[in-house]
Amino acid sequence: MPMISVVNIEATSMIRGLKDAAKNLDGSGVETVLEFSAVSRLDASSLQALQEFASLADKKRSKVIIRGLNVEVYKALKLAKLTRVFSFLD
């Protein structure tokens, strides 16, 4: 059974939260769950941080699940072509 690391992502400190979550991406089989229920929108810097996080996760072959995502944020991820990188839970 893989280990799971849950990281709460706050709207006001998303970049810091993603940097904290990046520490768990070591390729050791730990699944990272990003809790996005407090995020209602993405600005350009947050989207860029998510793209960098996705690239790192892909490089480390780590599974990342986004939980609690609202529809508007999902649409932004879809436009940025990030929906194929992450898995999603309600």
N, C-alpha and C positions, 0 to 999 in steps of 0.2 A: 504494500500500500504506500503510495507516494506521500511525502510530507507536503503540507499545504501552508503557505504563508499568506496571511490576509493583511493588506495595507489599505487603510482608509485614506481616500483622496479627498481633500477639502478644496472647495472652489477657490479659496483665497491663497492656498499654498500648494497648488497642484504640482508645480515644478519640483519643489522640495520633496513632496510625497513620491513622485516618480524617481527621484534620485535615491530615496530610501529604498524603494522597491527594487531598484537596479542592483542593490547590494545582494539581493536574493537570487539573482540570475547567475548562478555559477555552474549550471549544466549538471548538477548532481541529482536531478530528478525532482527537485522541489517545484511544485506548482505554485504560481503566484496569482492570487486573486486581488484585483483592484476593486475596491468598493467605491462606486461612483455615485451613490445615491444623493450626495450633497452637491453634486456638480450639475448646474442647470444650463451652462453654456461653455463654449471654448473660445478663448481669444487666440490670436496668431501665435503667441509665444507658448501657450499651452499645447496647441496643436503640433508645433515644432518639437516640443519636449516629448510628446507622445510618439511622434515619428522616430525620434532618436531612440526612445525606449523600445519601440517595436523592432528597430534594426538591431539593437543589442540583444534582445530576446531571441531573435532569429539566429544571430551569430552564435549565441550560447546554446541554441536548441532547447530553450526553456518554454514551457507552456504557460501562457498568461490568459487568465479569464477575467473579464470585466463584468461586474455584478451591479445591479441597480441603476443601469443606464437609462436616461430618459430619451424620448424619441428625437428631440431636437439635437442632442449630442450625438446620437447614433447617425443621424443624417449628415452631420459634419464629418464624422468618421468615414461614412460611406463616400462622400465627395472626395475625401483625402485618400481613398483606396486603402484604408486601414482595417476595414471589416473582415478582410480575409486573413489578417495576421492574428487577430484575437478571437477567443471564444467568448460567448456571452451567456449570462444567466439573468433571469428576472429577479 
